[in-house]
Amino acid sequence: MIAGTEAASQDTRLTSYLQVGVGYDSNINSATARDSIAVLPSWGNRVFRLSDDGQKKESGFNEARFNISYSTPIAPNWRFLTEANIAATGNWETSDYNTVVSDLSVGLARRANTHQFIGRIQGQNYRLGDHTYRNLLGVLGQYSYSVSRDAEINVFAQGSRLHYPGFTMRNANRSTMGAS
């Protein structure tokens, strides 16, 4: 650990927000605008008509998002962190592409002078239609250095496991790193 300490903020923080909206999406299923596809020349350049499900669909939609975040000091220069989000989108034309995404993270933050270290465990459930499409479980580490009162340098690393119930061939380990 880095030597030195500073007077850590000793306040407990609880914040939340709710966001609602209405919109229009010209391609809710991210499909092609074409109604047919041509297959490889080895198949004689045959053209196949796509089913209605394979063609783009448009729809108006409603959406809502809720976030709640809580942090509290647990020792000098240490904070307990937790955050939860839920976002839902309901399409007017079909429920097949409705989504509900739920996130939860818990972790710790350590501040020493101009340095801050954050570690979190993260989980996510992504529902498509009326079933679980994907689950995620991962960890996040972040380091921040305050250059001045108005400037900060950040680096992070994240590792996660994606699990697709019923489609195990899609399961994947994902790692991400970045800086700003």
N, C-alpha and C positions, 0 to 999 in steps of 0.2 A: 504494500500500500504506500501511497505517497504520504510523506511526513507533513504535518501541519493540519490544523483544523480551523474551522471558522464557526461563528455563531450560527447554527442551523436554525432555519425557520421552525418554530415549535407549534405551528398552527395545524389543525386538522382541516382538511379540505374535502368538501363534497360538492360536486357540480353535476349538472345534467342539462340536456336539451331535448326537445322534441321538434321534429321537422316533418311537415306534411306537404304533399304536392300532387299535382295533376299534370299529365303530359300526353304526348303522342309519340309513338315509335313507328317508323315506317318499315321496320324489319325486326320484329320481336324475337324471331327464331334464328336470326343471323344466317339465313339461307340465300341461295342464289335468286336473282330476279328472273332467271330463265326458266322455261317450262320443260327443257329437255337437255340431255348431255350427249356428246359424241364419245364413243369408246375407241380405244386404241386401234390403229390401222390393222393390227394382227387379227382383230375381230371384224374386219371388213368395214371399218368406219361406220358402224351401225349407230343410229341415233335412238336413244331411249327417252321416252317421256317420263318425267318425274311425277311422282304422286303429289297430290295436293299438300301432304305433310312435308314434302321436300322442297317446296317453293316458299318464297318469302311471304310472311304474314304481317299485316299492320294492325295496330290497335291503339286506342287510348288506354291510359293506365292511371291508377292511383298509387301513391307510394307514401310510406311513413318510415321515419327513423327515430330511434330513441337511444340516447347515450347516457351513461352514468359513470362517474369517476370518483374514486375515493382515495385519499392518501393521508397518512398520519405518521408522526415521528414515533420511532420505537427505541431509539437510543441517540446519543449525540451524533449528529451528521448522518443518521440513517433514517430512511422513510420506508414504510410499507406502502405499496401501490396496488391498486386493483381498478379494472375498467371493464365495463360490459357494454355491448352494442347489439341492437337488433334492427334490421332493415327489411322491410317487406314491400314487394311490388305486386299489384294485382292488375292483370290485363282485362280489358272489357270484353274482348272477343272470345277468348279461350283461357281456361285456367291451366292449360298444359305448360305454359311458360311462366307462371307465377313463381316468384322466388321469395324465400325467407332466409336471411343470413344472420346467424347469431355468433358473436365473438365474446370471449372472456380471456382476460389476462391478469396474472398476479405476479408481483415481483418486489424487488428491493432497489432502493437508490442510495448511493453513498456519495457524499460531497466532501471534498477536501480542498480548501482554498478555491482556486479557479477550475478545479477538476471535478467532474461528476461521472460516476459509473452507474449504469442501470442494467439489471438483469431481469428478464421476465419469462414466464412460461405462458404460452399462448394456445388457445384452442378455438376451433371454429366448426360450425355445422352449417352446411349449405344445402338448402332444400329447393328442389325444382319440381314444379307441379305439386303433388302431395306426397313426395317421398324424399328421403335423404339421398342427395346426389353425391356429396363429398364431405369428408371430415378431415380436419387438419389438427395436428398436435406438433408444437414446436417450441424453440427457445430463441430468445433475442438478447444480444448483448450490445450495449451502446456506451461509447465514451464521448464526453463533451468537454471542451476546453474553452473557457471564456477569455477571449482575446482582450475585450474591453466591455464596457457596459452595454454596447450595442452590437457586438460581433462575437460569433461563436464558431468553433470548428467542431464538427461531429464526424465520427466514424461508427459504423455498426456492422454486425454480422448476425445472420439469422439462419437457422437450420430448422427444417420441418419435414414431417411425414404426411403425405397426402394419401388418404384411403378412400377408395370408391367402392362402397358395398355392392357386391354382385358383379363387379367389373375389375377384378384384382389385377388384370394386365395393365390397367391404367395407374395403379398405385405407384408412387414415386417418392424419392427423397429429394428435397429441394434445398439449395443453399444460396443465400444472397448476401452480398457485401456492398457497402456503399460509403460515401463520404460527402460532406457538404461544408 
